[in-house]
C-alpha cells in the first residue's frame, strides 16, 4: 500500500506499508492491503505505519484519512 501523511506545513511520511494503525474518532482501527474504501476522521493519538523493515510512529492531534485502491492519504494536525 502507498501511504502519504500530510500536515499543513510539510509531508510527514511518503512510502509503502503493510499495515497502518489509526486513532479513529470512535476507536482505533487498522488498514491492511485491499481494505474497503473508507473516509474517517481521526482523533488525538499515534499513527503507526508498519512495513517489512521498520515501524514508524507519528503523533497527531486530529485529522482525516481516505483509503481507496491501496492508496492511503492522511491529512493531520500535529
N, C-alpha and C positions, 0 to 999 in steps of 0.2 A: 504494500500500500504506500502511496505517496502522501506525506504529511507536510502541511505548511501551517506554522503558527506565527501569526502576525499581531503586532501591537501597533498603536498609533505612531510610534517612533521608529520601529525597525522590525525586521524579520527575526524572530527568536529561534526558529527551527525550520529547516527545509531538508527533507530526506525520506528514506524508506523506513518502514516499520513493520513488525509482525503483529503488534498489538498496541493499542492506545487506551489507557485508563483515564477517565474524565470525571471531574466532580460536577455532576448534573444538579440542577436546582432541586429535583425530587429524589436524588440519590446518585451515588457513583455508578458508572457503567463502563463497560469495555467494548471497544470496537475491534473486530477481527476481520480478516480478509473476507470479501464478498458479503459484508454486512448490508442489510437492507438500507435504502436511502432514509436519511433522518436529518432533521434540523432540531437542535435543542439549545436551551440556554444553560450557561454554566455558572456555578457558584464559587465562592472563595474556596481554594484548595490547591491541590497539586495535580498537574497533568504528567503522567508517566508514559514515555514513549519507549517501547522495547523493540530492539532489533537483534540480529544474531550476535553482534559484538558487545553491546552495552545497553544500559538503561539511561535515559535522560529524563530529569525531573525539572519541571518549570512551575513555580508558584504563581498563582493568579488571584485576582480579586473578583473578577467577573468576566463574562464573555459569552460567545455562542459558537457552535460547531455545525458544519454541514458535511454530511457523508454521502457520496454518490459515486458509484463505479470505482471503488477502491481509491478514491481521492478524498482526503480529509482536509478540510480547511477550517482552521480555528482562529477566531479573532478574539483577542483578550486585552484586558487592562491589568497592569501589574501593580 
